[in-house]
Amino acid sequence: MSGDGSWRRVSREGRRFLRGRYRSLRRLALWSLLESAHTFLGGYAVARALDDGFLAGRTGTGLGWLAVAGAGALLGALALRGVFGGLADLVEPLRDGLVRRSVRQAIGRAVADPGRAGDAGAVSRLTQQTEMARDSFAGLVLVARSFVFTALGALLGLAALDPVLLVLVLPALLLGTAGFLATLRPMARVQRAALDADEALSGRAGELAAGLRDVVACGGGASAGAPVERLIAEQERLTGRLARWTALRTLALGVAGRLPVVALLAGTPWLLGRGVSAGAVAGALTYLVQSLLPALDALMTAVGAAGTRLLVVLDRFCAPQPDSDAATSAPEVAPGVGAGPCVAIELRGVWFAYGPRAQPVIDGLDLTVGAGEHLAVVGPSGIGKSTLTALIAGLLPPGGGTVRVAGAPAQGVTGRDLRRTLLPQQAYVFTGTVRENLTHLCPGPVSGAEVERATATLGSDGLVDRLGGLDGAVDPARLSPGERQHLALTAAYLSPAPLLLLDEATCHLDLRTEERAERALAERPGTLVVVAHRISSAARADRVLVLDGTRAVCGTHAELPARSPLYRDLVGLWNARG
């Protein structure tokens, strides 16, 4: 979403929020008028103290006017106390509304896409981002209100002293303010892009750190590091742009904050020649130095920092959310409807990235997997293998292109989808009997003889015996990762799904057990896709898909070393270790 789109969306929501809070706004404005009176008295009393008091030889009158200025300061303190009360009436409802919206968004995402039910971003929006929005909004309201009413009091005071003072002060003030406002939207866009690049870099670095040993072992450092280098270069470019806009903003601040004082001091002889009193010049200088310019400086600083941050955070809350009702009421697609007889998986121009400005993990991928085919997917850790299986499983929507399973959209089936079974690296087992853990993927009853044949074929019969047979109890906490994977693989073998997706689902098994399980699953009727962490798994497949971060290469184990340098390196490292 563009920066202009974000601005329009947040502005629309902001107007809607403020329309229902006119009473709070009126209360805030009334207290701010008292602060404006304090500003007016500050400069005007100084001018009168000089002209009517000290310069006229009337010390008592001068001290009296200074006392008036002091009373104005007390009035300003009283006004500030009331301002904070009115501010709370605006800020706390904003925070409460954001919390409610965050909860609704999390529920909507979970209903529309069950694969994102554990969305960690919802926690950040509910806690950190709501507090950030509240603090930024409070600071902006406080500073903007102060500037508006301070400027009102100061400009009225300048006009009351002598209207000609405005001729010297206003042009420089307006010029600097206009220059500052001109930098707001471009700088917001750059800051948004820099924030997205920073998040993408952090996420990519975390993925690489988690799989660093695999990357080194497979010799995939160059391929895995290329996306990080691109993100670093992008971040460097955005930082340079941000620095240039910051320089322009600093220049605008200097024009608005310093040039009026220079103009007033330089024009003092001309003012005195036109009959403007020395007290009026001193009062004007008081307005500039003590009131107007500090308020302007605070406004520009707050809008430049907190304002941009508030826009980015609120845009995350205002972004369009999935329609949970539409998601849950989507018509079911019968498995296999419209499917060609020989195609199990079809990807056309598939593109996916974790964020609107993140580097794509899958970029323009075309892939066709035939019914009954055994495909292995290899590549360094973090290169997109698990993302690919999630796209095929329908857990992630493609950012572009189409993903079809058995001829139907991968995300086109609600409820229980019998077209595919996905086994992740962390195998799912639950407290219950062994039989329940082995047959929970089957829609109907399964005979004991069928279960026993499956355990014998997969080699998990010994584990079943140790657990007390099919009616024995399963305690997931007492099973090793390999034992959990062995049970999950047997359950997948028994499932009727014509497509099995194994996302490193054998990584905790020894070589012999892994080979036996994969061969059994490949001989089972249906299509098998294996994210392989060992080249031996790829060697058993009909075809191998190599993901290397820049392009995808698909072929047989025998022909790929000549076509893919990465695969050649992986095979060489595996043979050297073997």
For each residue, the residues with C-beta under 8 A, 3 or more apart:
1: 5 6 9 315 319 356
2: 5 6 189
3: 6 7 185 188 189 192
4: 7 8 185
5: 1 2 8 9
6: 1 2 3 9 10 188 192 311 312 315
7: 3 4 10 11 185 188 311
8: 4 5 11 12
9: 1 5 6 12 13 315 318 319
10: 6 7 13 14 311 314 315 318
11: 7 8 14 15
12: 8 9 15 16
13: 9 10 16 17 314 318
14: 10 11 17 18 314
15: 11 12 18 19
16: 12 13 19 20
17: 13 14 20 21 93 94 97
18: 14 15 21 25
19: 15 16 22
20: 16 17
21: 17 18 24 25 89 90 93
22: 19 25 26
23: 26 27 89
24: 21 27 28 86 89 90
25: 18 21 22 28 29 90
26: 22 23 29 30
27: 23 24 30 31 82 85 86 89
28: 24 25 31 32 83 86 87 89 90 141 145
29: 25 26 32 33
30: 26 27 33 34 82
31: 27 28 34 35 79 80 82 83 85 86
32: 28 29 35 36 79 83 145 146 148 149
33: 29 30 36 37 79 149
34: 30 31 37 38 75 76 78 79 82
35: 31 32 38 39 76 79 80 83 146 149 150 153
36: 32 33 39 40 149 150 152 153 156
37: 33 34 40 41 72 75 153
38: 34 35 41 42 72 73 75 76 79 153
39: 35 36 42 43 76 149 150 152 153 154 157 287 291
40: 36 37 43 44 72 153 154 156 157 160
41: 37 38 44 45 68 69 71 72 75
42: 38 39 45 46 69 72 73 157 286 287 290 291
43: 39 40 46 47 154 157 158 161 283 284 286 287 290 291
44: 40 41 47 48 157 160 161 283
45: 41 42 48 49 65 66 68 69 72
46: 42 43 49 50 65 66 69 279 282 283 286
47: 43 44 50 51 161 277 279 280 282 283 284 286
48: 44 45 51 52 53 65 279 283
49: 45 46 52 53 54 61 62 63 64 65 66 69 279
50: 46 47 53 54 55 62 277 278 279 282 283
51: 47 48 55 56 277 278 279 280
52: 48 49 56 58 61 62 65 279
53: 48 49 50 56 58 59 60 61 62 63 64 65
54: 49 50 57 58 59 62
55: 50 51 278 279
56: 51 52 53 61
57: 54
58: 52 53 54 61 62
59: 53 54 62 63
60: 53 63 64
61: 49 52 53 56 58 64 65
62: 49 50 52 53 54 58 59 65 66
63: 49 53 59 60 66 67
64: 49 53 60 61 67 68
65: 45 46 48 49 52 53 61 62 68 69
66: 45 46 49 62 63 69 70
67: 63 64 70 71
68: 41 45 64 65 71 72
69: 41 42 45 46 49 65 66 72 73
70: 66 67 73 74
71: 41 67 68 74 75
72: 37 38 40 41 42 45 68 69 75 76
73: 38 42 69 70 76 77
74: 70 71 77 78
75: 34 37 38 41 71 72 78 79
76: 34 35 38 39 72 73 79 80
77: 73 74 80 81
78: 34 74 75 81 82
79: 31 32 33 34 35 38 75 76 82 83
80: 31 35 76 77 83 84
81: 77 78 84 85
82: 27 30 31 34 78 79 85 86
83: 28 31 32 35 79 80 86 87 142 145
84: 80 81 87 88
85: 27 31 81 82 88 89
86: 24 27 28 31 82 83 89 90
87: 28 83 84 90 91 138 141 142
88: 84 85 91 92
89: 21 23 24 27 28 85 86 92 93
90: 21 24 25 28 86 87 93 94 137 141
91: 87 88 94 95 134 137 138 141
92: 88 89 95 96 134
93: 17 21 89 90 96 97
94: 17 90 91 97 98 133 134 137
95: 91 92 98 99 130 131 133 134
96: 92 93 99 100
97: 17 93 94 100 101
98: 94 95 101 102 125 129 130 133 134 317
99: 95 96 102 103 126 130
100: 96 97 103 104
101: 97 98 104 105 317
102: 98 99 105 106 122 125 126 129 130 317
103: 99 100 106 107 126
104: 100 101 107 108 321
105: 101 102 108 109 122 125 317 321
106: 102 103 109 110 119 122 125 126
107: 103 104 110 111 324
108: 104 105 111 112 321 322 323 324
109: 105 106 112 113 116 117 119 122 321 322
110: 106 107 113 114 116 117 119
111: 107 108 114 322 324 327 328
112: 108 109 322 323 324 326 327 328
113: 109 110 116 322 327 395 397
114: 110 111 117
115: 390 393 394 395 396
116: 109 110 113 119
117: 109 110 114
118:
119: 106 109 110 116 122
120: 123 124
121: 124 125
122: 102 105 106 109 119 125 126
123: 120 126 127
124: 120 121 127 128 129
125: 98 102 105 106 121 122 128 129 130 316 317
126: 99 102 103 106 122 123 129 130
127: 123 124 130 131
128: 124 125 131 132
129: 98 102 124 125 126 132 133 313 316 317
130: 95 98 99 102 125 126 127 133 134
131: 95 127 128 134 135
132: 128 129 135 136 309 310 313
133: 94 95 98 129 130 136 137 310 313 314 317
134: 91 92 94 95 98 130 131 137 138
135: 131 132 138 139 306
136: 132 133 139 140 306 307 309 310 313
137: 90 91 94 133 134 140 141 310
138: 87 91 134 135 141 142
139: 135 136 142 143 302 306
140: 136 137 143 144 302 303 306 307 310
141: 28 87 90 91 137 138 144 145
142: 83 87 138 139 145 146
143: 139 140 146 147 295 298 299 302 303
144: 140 141 147 148 299 302 303
145: 28 32 83 141 142 148 149
146: 32 35 142 143 149 150 295 298 299
147: 143 144 150 151 295 296 298 299
148: 32 144 145 151 152
149: 32 33 35 36 39 145 146 152 153
150: 35 36 39 146 147 153 154 291 292 295
151: 147 148 154 155 292 295 296
152: 36 39 148 149 155 156
153: 35 36 37 38 39 40 149 150 156 157 291
154: 39 40 43 150 151 157 158 287 288 291 292
155: 151 152 158 159 166 292
156: 36 40 152 153 159 160
157: 39 40 42 43 44 153 154 160 161 283 287
158: 43 154 155 161 162 163 165 166 169 284 287
159: 155 156 162 163 165 166
160: 40 44 156 157
161: 43 44 47 157 158 165 276 280 283 284
162: 158 159 165 271 276 277 280
163: 158 159 166 167
164: 167 168 271 274 276
165: 158 159 161 162 168 169 264 271 276 280 281 284
166: 155 158 159 163 169 170
167: 163 164 170 171
168: 164 165 171 260 263 264 267 271
169: 158 165 166 172 173 260 263 264 284 288
170: 166 167 173 174
171: 167 168 174 175 263
172: 169 175 176 255 256 259 260 262 263
173: 169 170 176 177 256 259 260 292 296
174: 170 171 177 178
175: 171 172 178 179 255 256 259
176: 172 173 179 180 252 253 254 255 256 257 259
177: 173 174 180 181 252 256 296
178: 174 175 181 182
179: 175 176 182 183 248 251 252 255 256
180: 176 177 183 184 249 252 253 256 300 303 304
181: 177 178 184
182: 178 179 252
183: 179 180 186 187 245 248 249 252
184: 180 181 187 188 303 304 307 308
185: 3 4 7 188 189
186: 183 189 190 245
187: 183 184 190 191 242 245 246 249 304 308
188: 3 6 7 184 185 191 192 308 311 312
189: 2 3 185 186 192 193
190: 186 187 193 194 238 241 242 245
191: 187 188 194 195 242 308 312
192: 3 6 188 189 195 196 312
193: 189 190 196 197 238 357
194: 190 191 197 198 235 238 239 242
195: 191 192 198 199 312
196: 192 193 199 200 355 356 357 358
197: 193 194 200 201 231 234 235 238 357
198: 194 195 201 202 235
199: 195 196 202 203 355 358
200: 196 197 203 204 231 354 355 357 358 359
201: 197 198 204 205 228 231 232 235
202: 198 199 205 206
203: 199 200 206 207 354 358
204: 200 201 207 208 227 228 231 359 382
205: 201 202 208 209 228
206: 202 203 209 210
207: 203 204 210 211 381 382
208: 204 205 211 212 215 224 225 228 381 382
209: 205 206 212
210: 206 207 381 382
211: 207 208 214 215 380 381 382
212: 208 209 215 216 381
213: 216 217
214: 211 217 218 220 380 381 533
215: 208 211 212 218 220 221 224 380 381 382
216: 212 213 219 221
217: 213 214 573
218: 214 215 380 569 570 573
219: 216 569 570 573
220: 214 215 223 224 379 380 381 383 548 566 569 570
221: 215 216 224 225
222: 225 226
223: 220 226 379 380 383 548 549 550 566
224: 208 215 220 221 227 228 380 381 382 383 549
225: 208 221 222 228 229
226: 222 223 229 230 549 550
227: 204 224 230 231 359 549
228: 201 204 205 208 224 225 231 232
229: 225 226 232 233
230: 226 227 233 234 359
231: 197 200 201 204 227 228 234 235 359
232: 201 228 229 235 236
233: 229 230 236 237
234: 197 230 231 237 238
235: 194 197 198 201 231 232 238 239
236: 232 233 239 240
237: 233 234 240 241
238: 190 193 194 197 234 235 241 242
239: 194 235 236 242 243
240: 236 237 243 244
241: 190 237 238 244 245
242: 187 190 191 194 238 239 245 246
243: 239 240 246 247
244: 240 241 247 248
245: 183 186 187 190 241 242 248 249
246: 187 242 243 249 250
247: 243 244 250 251
248: 179 183 244 245 251 252
249: 180 183 187 245 246 252 253 300 304
250: 246 247 253 254
251: 179 247 248 254 255
252: 176 177 179 180 182 183 248 249 255 256 300
253: 176 180 249 250 256 257 297 300
254: 176 250 251 257 258 259
255: 172 175 176 179 251 252 258 259
256: 172 173 175 176 177 179 180 252 253 259 260 293 296 300
257: 176 253 254 260 293 296 297
258: 254 255 261 262 293
259: 172 173 175 176 254 255 256 262 263
260: 168 169 172 173 256 257 263 264 288 292 293
261: 258 264 265 285 288 289 293
262: 172 258 259 265 266
263: 168 169 171 172 259 260 266 267
264: 165 168 169 260 261 267 268 281 284 285 288
265: 261 262 268 285
266: 262 263
267: 168 263 264 270 271
268: 264 265 271 272 281
269: 272 273
270: 267 273 274
271: 162 164 165 168 267 268 274 276 280 281
272: 268 269 275 276 278 281
273: 269 270
274: 164 270 271
275: 272
276: 161 162 164 165 271 272 280 281
277: 47 50 51 162 280 281
278: 50 51 55 272 281 282
279: 46 47 48 49 50 51 52 55 282 283
280: 47 51 161 162 165 271 276 277 283 284
281: 165 264 268 271 272 276 277 278 284 285
282: 46 47 50 278 279 285 286
283: 43 44 46 47 48 50 157 161 279 280 286 287
284: 43 47 158 161 165 169 264 280 281 287 288
285: 261 264 265 281 282 288 289
286: 42 43 46 47 282 283 289 290 291
287: 39 42 43 154 157 158 283 284 290 291 292
288: 154 169 260 261 264 284 285 291 292 293
289: 261 285 286 293 294
290: 42 43 286 287 294
291: 39 42 43 150 153 154 286 287 288 294 295
292: 150 151 154 155 173 260 287 288 295 296
293: 256 257 258 260 261 288 289 296 297
294: 289 290 291 297 298
295: 143 146 147 150 151 291 292 298 299
296: 147 151 173 177 256 257 292 293 299 300
297: 253 257 293 294 300 301
298: 143 146 147 294 295 301 302
299: 143 144 146 147 295 296 302 303
300: 180 249 252 253 256 296 297 303 304
301: 297 298 304 305
302: 139 140 143 144 298 299 305 306 307
303: 140 143 144 180 184 299 300 306 307 308
304: 180 184 187 249 300 301 307 308
305: 301 302 308 309
306: 135 136 139 140 302 303 309 310
307: 136 140 184 302 303 304 310 311
308: 184 187 188 191 303 304 305 311 312
309: 132 136 305 306 312 313
310: 132 133 136 137 140 306 307 313 314
311: 6 7 10 188 307 308 314 315
312: 6 188 191 192 195 308 309 315 316
313: 129 132 133 136 309 310 316 317
314: 10 13 14 133 310 311 317 318
315: 1 6 9 10 311 312 318 319
316: 125 129 312 313 319
317: 98 101 102 105 125 129 133 313 314
318: 9 10 13 314 315
319: 1 9 315 316
320:
321: 104 105 108 109
322: 108 109 111 112 113 326 327
323: 108 112 326 327
324: 107 108 111 112 327 328
325: 328 329
326: 112 322 323 329 330
327: 111 112 113 322 323 324 330 414
328: 111 112 324 325 414
329: 325 326
330: 326 327 412 414
331:
332: 413 414 415
333: 337 408 409 412 413
334: 337
335: 406 408 413 417 418 419 498
336: 339 406 407 408 419
337: 333 334 407 408
338: 407 408
339: 336 343 406 407 408
340: 343 407
341: 371
342: 370 371
343: 339 340 346 368 369 370 371 407
344: 369 370 371 372 373 405 406 498 499 526 527
345: 367 368 369 392 403 404 405 499 527 529
346: 343 367 368 369 402 403 404 407
347: 350 365 366 367 368 391 392 401 402 403 404
348: 366 401 402
349: 364 365 366 400 401 402
350: 347 362 364 365 366 367 391 398 400 401 402 403
351: 360 362 363 364 365 398 399 400 401
352: 360 361 362 384 387 391 396 398 399 400
353: 356 358 359 360 361 399
354: 200 203 358 361
355: 196 199 200 358
356: 1 196 353
357: 193 196 197 200
358: 196 199 200 203 353 354 355
359: 200 204 227 230 231 353
360: 351 352 353 363 399
361: 352 353 354 383 384 387
362: 350 351 352 365 384 387 388 391 398
363: 351 360
364: 349 350 351 401
365: 347 349 350 351 362 388 401 552
366: 347 348 349 350
367: 345 346 347 350 545 552 554
368: 343 345 346 347
369: 343 344 345 346 373 375 527 529
370: 342 343 344 373 527
371: 341 342 343 344 498 526 527
372: 344 525 526 527
373: 344 369 370 527 528 542 543
374: 522 527 528 530 540 541 542 543
375: 369 527 528 529 530 541 542 543 544 545
376: 529 530 531 532 537 538 540 541 543 544 545
377: 385 388 389 529 530 531 532 544 545 547
378: 385 531 532 535 538 544 545 546 547 567 570
379: 220 223 383 384 385 546 547 548 549 566
380: 211 214 215 218 220 223 224 383 548 549 566
381: 207 208 210 211 212 214 215 220 224
382: 204 207 208 210 211 215 224
383: 220 223 224 361 379 380 547 548 549
384: 352 361 362 379 387 388 547 549
385: 377 378 379 388 389 503 531 547
386: 389 390 424 503 504 531
387: 352 361 362 384 390 391 396
388: 362 365 377 384 385 391 392 531 547
389: 377 385 386 392 393 422 501 503 529 531
390: 115 386 387 393 395 396
391: 347 350 352 362 387 388 394 395 396 398 403 410
392: 345 347 388 389 403 405 410 420 499 501 529
393: 115 389 390 410 420 422 501
394: 115 391 403 405 410 411 412 413 417 420
395: 113 115 390 391 422
396: 115 352 387 390 391
397: 113 411
398: 350 351 352 362 391 401 402 403
399: 351 352 353 360
400: 349 350 351 352
401: 347 348 349 350 351 364 365 398
402: 346 347 348 349 350 398 409
403: 345 346 347 350 391 392 394 398 409 410 411
404: 345 346 347 407 408 409 410
405: 344 345 392 394 408 409 410 419 420 499
406: 335 336 339 344 419 498 499
407: 336 337 338 339 340 343 346 404
408: 333 335 336 337 338 339 404 405 412 413 419
409: 333 402 403 404 405 412
410: 391 392 393 394 403 404 405
411: 394 397 403
412: 330 333 394 408 409
413: 332 333 335 394 408 417 419
414: 327 328 330 332
415: 332
416: 443
417: 335 394 413 420
418: 335 443 496 497
419: 335 336 405 406 408 413 497 498 499
420: 392 393 394 405 417 497 498 499 500 501
421: 441 492 495 497 499 500 501
422: 389 393 395 501 503
423: 427 488 489 492 500 501 502 503 505
424: 386 427 428 503 504 505
425: 503 504 505 507
426: 481
427: 423 424 481 484 485 487 488 489 505
428: 424 484 488
429: 437 474 476 479 484 487 488
430: 436 437 440 474 476
431: 473 474 475 476
432: 436 437 473 474
433: 436 437 470 471 472 473 474
434: 437 438 464 467 468 469 470 471 472 473 474 487
435: 438 439 448 451 470 471
436: 430 432 433 439 440 474
437: 429 430 432 433 434 440 474 487 491
438: 434 435 446 451 454 455 470 487 490 491 494
439: 435 436 442 446 451 491 494
440: 430 436 437 491
441: 421 491 492 494 495 497
442: 439 445 446 494 495 496
443: 416 418 496
444:
445: 442
446: 438 439 442 450 451 494
447: 450 451
448: 435 451 452 470
449: 452 453
450: 446 447 453 454 494
451: 435 438 439 446 447 448 454 455 470 494
452: 448 449 455 456 461 470
453: 449 450 456 457
454: 438 450 451 457 458 490 493 494
455: 438 451 452 458 459 460 461 464 490
456: 452 453 459 461
457: 453 454 493 520
458: 454 455 486 489 490 493 516 517 520
459: 455 456 462 486 513 516 517
460: 455 463 464 486 487 489 490
461: 452 455 456 464 465
462: 459 465 466
463: 460 466 467 483 486 487
464: 434 455 460 461 467 469 470 472
465: 461 462 468 469
466: 462 463
467: 434 463 464 472 473 474
468: 434 465 471 472 473
469: 434 464 465 472
470: 433 434 435 438 448 451 452 464
471: 433 434 435 468
472: 433 434 464 467 468 469
473: 431 432 433 434 467 468
474: 429 430 431 432 433 434 436 437 467 479 487
475: 431 478 479
476: 429 430 431 479 484
477:
478: 475
479: 429 474 475 476 483 484 487
480: 483 484 508
481: 426 427 484 485 508
482: 485 486 508 509 510 513
483: 463 479 480 486 487
484: 427 428 429 476 479 480 481 487 488 508
485: 427 481 482 488 489 505 506 507 508 509
486: 458 459 460 463 482 483 489 490 509 513 517
487: 427 429 434 437 438 460 463 474 479 483 484 490 491
488: 423 427 428 429 484 485 491 492 505
489: 423 427 458 460 485 486 492 493 502 505 506 517 521
490: 438 454 455 458 460 486 487 493 494
491: 437 438 439 440 441 487 488 494 495
492: 421 423 441 488 489 495 497 500 502 505 521
493: 454 457 458 489 490 520 521 524
494: 438 439 441 442 446 450 451 454 490 491
495: 421 441 442 491 492 500
496: 418 442 443
497: 418 419 420 421 441 492 500 526
498: 335 344 371 406 419 420 525 526 527
499: 344 345 392 405 406 419 420 421 526 527 529
500: 420 421 423 492 495 497 521 524 526 527 528 529
501: 389 392 393 420 421 422 423 529
502: 423 489 492 505 506 518 521 528 529 530 531
503: 385 386 389 422 423 424 425 531
504: 386 424 425 507 531 532 533
505: 423 424 425 427 485 488 489 492 502
506: 485 489 502 509 513 514 517 518 530 537
507: 425 485 504 533
508: 480 481 482 484 485
509: 482 485 486 506 513 514 517
510: 482 513 514
511: 514 515 534 536
512: 515 516
513: 459 482 486 506 509 510 516 517
514: 506 509 510 511 517 518 534 536 537
515: 511 512 518 519 536 540
516: 458 459 512 513 519 520
517: 458 459 486 489 506 509 513 514 520 521
518: 502 506 514 515 521 522 528 530 537 540
519: 515 516 522 523 540
520: 457 458 493 516 517 523 524
521: 489 492 493 500 502 517 518 524 528
522: 374 518 519 528 540 541
523: 519 520
524: 493 500 520 521 528
525: 372 498
526: 344 371 372 497 498 499 500
527: 344 345 369 370 371 372 373 374 375 498 499 500
528: 373 374 375 500 502 518 521 522 524
529: 345 369 375 376 377 389 392 499 500 501 502
530: 374 375 376 377 502 506 518 537 541
531: 376 377 378 385 386 388 389 502 503 504
532: 376 377 378 504 535 537 538 541 544
533: 214 504 507 537
534: 511 514 537 538 574
535: 378 532 538 539 570 571 574
536: 511 514 515 539 540 574
537: 376 506 514 518 530 532 533 534 540 541
538: 376 378 532 534 535 541 544 557
539: 535 536 557
540: 374 376 515 518 519 522 536 537
541: 374 375 376 522 530 532 537 538 544 557
542: 373 374 375 556
543: 373 374 375 376 554 555 556
544: 375 376 377 378 532 538 541 554 555 556 557 560 567
545: 367 375 376 377 378 552 553 554
546: 378 379 552 553 554 560 564 566 567
547: 377 378 379 383 384 385 388 552
548: 220 223 379 380 383 551 552 553 564 566
549: 223 224 226 227 379 380 383 384
550: 223 226
551: 548
552: 365 367 545 546 547 548
553: 545 546 548 560 563 564 567
554: 367 543 544 545 546
555: 543 544 559 560 563 564
556: 542 543 544 559 560
557: 538 539 541 544 560
558: 561
559: 555 556 562 563
560: 544 546 553 555 556 557 563 564 567 568
561: 558 564 567 568 571
562: 559 568
563: 553 555 559 560 567
564: 546 548 553 555 560 561 567 568
565: 568 569
566: 220 223 379 380 546 548 569 570
567: 378 544 546 553 560 561 563 564 570 571
568: 560 561 562 564 565 571 572
569: 218 219 220 565 566 572 573
570: 218 219 220 378 535 566 567 573 574
571: 535 561 567 568 574 575
572: 568 569 575 576
573: 217 218 219 569 570 576 577
574: 534 535 536 570 571 577 578
575: 571 572 578
576: 572 573
577: 573 574
578: 574 575
